[in-house]
Amino acid sequence: MNQRIVSLESRLELTTDRQQRVDLLNALSAELSFSDPARAIQFAQQACQLAGEEKEGSVYQAGLARGLFNLARAHNHRVVDARS
């Protein structure tokens, strides 16, 4: 497994801060987008859900936007892979 992915997953396990977790989930989704689109979709969905939760009166909009982008990209790679 890619060392960067292992590192991101390790950091995710230790992080409790919402914004940092969303950023790590999005980073994982981006890293896996080409090699494992199904897993990338799972991470992007988690990022969107967490970013969209209203905490302290706000939604983490940048994290939500990045999650939606990653979700679309992973779905696109999944479709391209299926056609190959």
PyMOL CGO cylinders between C-alpha atoms (Angstrom):
from pymol import cmd
from pymol.cgo import CYLINDER

trace = [
    CYLINDER, 0.00, 0.00, 0.00, 1.14, 3.53, -0.76, 0.3, 1, 1, 1, 1, 1, 1,
    CYLINDER, 1.14, 3.53, -0.76, 3.06, 5.06, 2.16, 0.3, 1, 1, 1, 1, 1, 1,
    CYLINDER, 3.06, 5.06, 2.16, 1.14, 8.33, 1.86, 0.3, 1, 1, 1, 1, 1, 1,
    CYLINDER, 1.14, 8.33, 1.86, -2.17, 6.50, 2.24, 0.3, 1, 1, 1, 1, 1, 1,
    CYLINDER, -2.17, 6.50, 2.24, -0.89, 4.63, 5.29, 0.3, 1, 1, 1, 1, 1, 1,
    CYLINDER, -0.89, 4.63, 5.29, 0.29, 7.91, 6.81, 0.3, 1, 1, 1, 1, 1, 1,
    CYLINDER, 0.29, 7.91, 6.81, -3.04, 9.65, 6.16, 0.3, 1, 1, 1, 1, 1, 1,
    CYLINDER, -3.04, 9.65, 6.16, -4.99, 6.74, 7.64, 0.3, 1, 1, 1, 1, 1, 1,
    CYLINDER, -4.99, 6.74, 7.64, -2.78, 6.76, 10.75, 0.3, 1, 1, 1, 1, 1, 1,
    CYLINDER, -2.78, 6.76, 10.75, -3.29, 10.49, 11.20, 0.3, 1, 1, 1, 1, 1, 1,
    CYLINDER, -3.29, 10.49, 11.20, -7.05, 10.08, 10.71, 0.3, 1, 1, 1, 1, 1, 1,
    CYLINDER, -7.05, 10.08, 10.71, -7.21, 7.51, 13.52, 0.3, 1, 1, 1, 1, 1, 1,
    CYLINDER, -7.21, 7.51, 13.52, -5.56, 9.97, 15.93, 0.3, 1, 1, 1, 1, 1, 1,
    CYLINDER, -5.56, 9.97, 15.93, -7.43, 13.12, 14.93, 0.3, 1, 1, 1, 1, 1, 1,
    CYLINDER, -7.43, 13.12, 14.93, -10.60, 14.27, 16.68, 0.3, 1, 1, 1, 1, 1, 1,
    CYLINDER, -10.60, 14.27, 16.68, -10.82, 17.81, 15.27, 0.3, 1, 1, 1, 1, 1, 1,
    CYLINDER, -10.82, 17.81, 15.27, -13.67, 17.92, 12.72, 0.3, 1, 1, 1, 1, 1, 1,
    CYLINDER, -13.67, 17.92, 12.72, -11.96, 20.15, 10.18, 0.3, 1, 1, 1, 1, 1, 1,
    CYLINDER, -11.96, 20.15, 10.18, -8.75, 18.13, 10.26, 0.3, 1, 1, 1, 1, 1, 1,
    CYLINDER, -8.75, 18.13, 10.26, -10.70, 14.88, 9.90, 0.3, 1, 1, 1, 1, 1, 1,
    CYLINDER, -10.70, 14.88, 9.90, -12.56, 16.26, 6.88, 0.3, 1, 1, 1, 1, 1, 1,
    CYLINDER, -12.56, 16.26, 6.88, -9.28, 17.38, 5.32, 0.3, 1, 1, 1, 1, 1, 1,
    CYLINDER, -9.28, 17.38, 5.32, -7.71, 13.96, 5.91, 0.3, 1, 1, 1, 1, 1, 1,
    CYLINDER, -7.71, 13.96, 5.91, -10.74, 12.14, 4.51, 0.3, 1, 1, 1, 1, 1, 1,
    CYLINDER, -10.74, 12.14, 4.51, -10.59, 14.35, 1.43, 0.3, 1, 1, 1, 1, 1, 1,
    CYLINDER, -10.59, 14.35, 1.43, -6.86, 13.75, 1.06, 0.3, 1, 1, 1, 1, 1, 1,
    CYLINDER, -6.86, 13.75, 1.06, -7.43, 10.00, 1.24, 0.3, 1, 1, 1, 1, 1, 1,
    CYLINDER, -7.43, 10.00, 1.24, -10.20, 10.23, -1.33, 0.3, 1, 1, 1, 1, 1, 1,
    CYLINDER, -10.20, 10.23, -1.33, -7.97, 12.19, -3.70, 0.3, 1, 1, 1, 1, 1, 1,
    CYLINDER, -7.97, 12.19, -3.70, -5.09, 9.73, -3.27, 0.3, 1, 1, 1, 1, 1, 1,
    CYLINDER, -5.09, 9.73, -3.27, -7.31, 6.72, -3.99, 0.3, 1, 1, 1, 1, 1, 1,
    CYLINDER, -7.31, 6.72, -3.99, -9.35, 8.24, -6.80, 0.3, 1, 1, 1, 1, 1, 1,
    CYLINDER, -9.35, 8.24, -6.80, -7.45, 6.50, -9.61, 0.3, 1, 1, 1, 1, 1, 1,
    CYLINDER, -7.45, 6.50, -9.61, -6.31, 3.29, -7.92, 0.3, 1, 1, 1, 1, 1, 1,
    CYLINDER, -6.31, 3.29, -7.92, -9.40, 2.46, -5.84, 0.3, 1, 1, 1, 1, 1, 1,
    CYLINDER, -9.40, 2.46, -5.84, -12.41, 4.60, -6.83, 0.3, 1, 1, 1, 1, 1, 1,
    CYLINDER, -12.41, 4.60, -6.83, -14.85, 2.64, -4.65, 0.3, 1, 1, 1, 1, 1, 1,
    CYLINDER, -14.85, 2.64, -4.65, -12.81, 3.34, -1.55, 0.3, 1, 1, 1, 1, 1, 1,
    CYLINDER, -12.81, 3.34, -1.55, -12.29, 6.95, -2.64, 0.3, 1, 1, 1, 1, 1, 1,
    CYLINDER, -12.29, 6.95, -2.64, -16.06, 7.33, -2.84, 0.3, 1, 1, 1, 1, 1, 1,
    CYLINDER, -16.06, 7.33, -2.84, -16.44, 6.05, 0.72, 0.3, 1, 1, 1, 1, 1, 1,
    CYLINDER, -16.44, 6.05, 0.72, -13.90, 8.56, 2.06, 0.3, 1, 1, 1, 1, 1, 1,
    CYLINDER, -13.90, 8.56, 2.06, -15.49, 11.41, 0.08, 0.3, 1, 1, 1, 1, 1, 1,
    CYLINDER, -15.49, 11.41, 0.08, -18.95, 10.53, 1.42, 0.3, 1, 1, 1, 1, 1, 1,
    CYLINDER, -18.95, 10.53, 1.42, -17.63, 10.52, 4.98, 0.3, 1, 1, 1, 1, 1, 1,
    CYLINDER, -17.63, 10.52, 4.98, -15.96, 13.89, 4.39, 0.3, 1, 1, 1, 1, 1, 1,
    CYLINDER, -15.96, 13.89, 4.39, -19.17, 15.38, 2.99, 0.3, 1, 1, 1, 1, 1, 1,
    CYLINDER, -19.17, 15.38, 2.99, -21.25, 14.08, 5.86, 0.3, 1, 1, 1, 1, 1, 1,
    CYLINDER, -21.25, 14.08, 5.86, -18.87, 15.35, 8.52, 0.3, 1, 1, 1, 1, 1, 1,
    CYLINDER, -18.87, 15.35, 8.52, -18.28, 18.70, 6.81, 0.3, 1, 1, 1, 1, 1, 1,
    CYLINDER, -18.28, 18.70, 6.81, -22.03, 19.21, 6.35, 0.3, 1, 1, 1, 1, 1, 1,
    CYLINDER, -22.03, 19.21, 6.35, -22.82, 18.78, 10.04, 0.3, 1, 1, 1, 1, 1, 1,
    CYLINDER, -22.82, 18.78, 10.04, -23.54, 22.11, 11.62, 0.3, 1, 1, 1, 1, 1, 1,
    CYLINDER, -23.54, 22.11, 11.62, -21.11, 22.61, 14.48, 0.3, 1, 1, 1, 1, 1, 1,
    CYLINDER, -21.11, 22.61, 14.48, -20.84, 25.81, 16.43, 0.3, 1, 1, 1, 1, 1, 1,
    CYLINDER, -20.84, 25.81, 16.43, -23.32, 27.39, 14.03, 0.3, 1, 1, 1, 1, 1, 1,
    CYLINDER, -23.32, 27.39, 14.03, -21.44, 26.65, 10.83, 0.3, 1, 1, 1, 1, 1, 1,
    CYLINDER, -21.44, 26.65, 10.83, -20.81, 24.10, 8.14, 0.3, 1, 1, 1, 1, 1, 1,
    CYLINDER, -20.81, 24.10, 8.14, -17.24, 23.48, 6.94, 0.3, 1, 1, 1, 1, 1, 1,
    CYLINDER, -17.24, 23.48, 6.94, -17.96, 24.73, 3.42, 0.3, 1, 1, 1, 1, 1, 1,
    CYLINDER, -17.96, 24.73, 3.42, -14.49, 24.30, 1.93, 0.3, 1, 1, 1, 1, 1, 1,
    CYLINDER, -14.49, 24.30, 1.93, -14.34, 20.72, 3.17, 0.3, 1, 1, 1, 1, 1, 1,
    CYLINDER, -14.34, 20.72, 3.17, -17.82, 20.01, 1.84, 0.3, 1, 1, 1, 1, 1, 1,
    CYLINDER, -17.82, 20.01, 1.84, -16.93, 21.47, -1.56, 0.3, 1, 1, 1, 1, 1, 1,
    CYLINDER, -16.93, 21.47, -1.56, -13.72, 19.42, -1.75, 0.3, 1, 1, 1, 1, 1, 1,
    CYLINDER, -13.72, 19.42, -1.75, -15.65, 16.31, -0.71, 0.3, 1, 1, 1, 1, 1, 1,
    CYLINDER, -15.65, 16.31, -0.71, -18.23, 16.81, -3.45, 0.3, 1, 1, 1, 1, 1, 1,
    CYLINDER, -18.23, 16.81, -3.45, -15.44, 17.34, -5.99, 0.3, 1, 1, 1, 1, 1, 1,
    CYLINDER, -15.44, 17.34, -5.99, -13.69, 14.15, -4.85, 0.3, 1, 1, 1, 1, 1, 1,
    CYLINDER, -13.69, 14.15, -4.85, -16.96, 12.26, -4.96, 0.3, 1, 1, 1, 1, 1, 1,
    CYLINDER, -16.96, 12.26, -4.96, -17.60, 13.33, -8.56, 0.3, 1, 1, 1, 1, 1, 1,
    CYLINDER, -17.60, 13.33, -8.56, -14.02, 12.54, -9.62, 0.3, 1, 1, 1, 1, 1, 1,
    CYLINDER, -14.02, 12.54, -9.62, -14.07, 9.07, -8.04, 0.3, 1, 1, 1, 1, 1, 1,
    CYLINDER, -14.07, 9.07, -8.04, -17.43, 8.27, -9.66, 0.3, 1, 1, 1, 1, 1, 1,
    CYLINDER, -17.43, 8.27, -9.66, -16.01, 9.39, -13.00, 0.3, 1, 1, 1, 1, 1, 1,
    CYLINDER, -16.01, 9.39, -13.00, -12.96, 7.14, -12.62, 0.3, 1, 1, 1, 1, 1, 1,
    CYLINDER, -12.96, 7.14, -12.62, -15.21, 4.27, -11.62, 0.3, 1, 1, 1, 1, 1, 1,
    CYLINDER, -15.21, 4.27, -11.62, -17.27, 4.68, -14.80, 0.3, 1, 1, 1, 1, 1, 1,
    CYLINDER, -17.27, 4.68, -14.80, -14.15, 4.98, -16.97, 0.3, 1, 1, 1, 1, 1, 1,
    CYLINDER, -14.15, 4.98, -16.97, -12.70, 1.82, -15.38, 0.3, 1, 1, 1, 1, 1, 1,
    CYLINDER, -12.70, 1.82, -15.38, -15.94, -0.05, -16.00, 0.3, 1, 1, 1, 1, 1, 1,
    CYLINDER, -15.94, -0.05, -16.00, -15.82, 0.86, -19.70, 0.3, 1, 1, 1, 1, 1, 1,
    CYLINDER, -15.82, 0.86, -19.70, -12.22, -0.29, -20.10, 0.3, 1, 1, 1, 1, 1, 1,
]
cmd.load_cgo(trace, "trace")
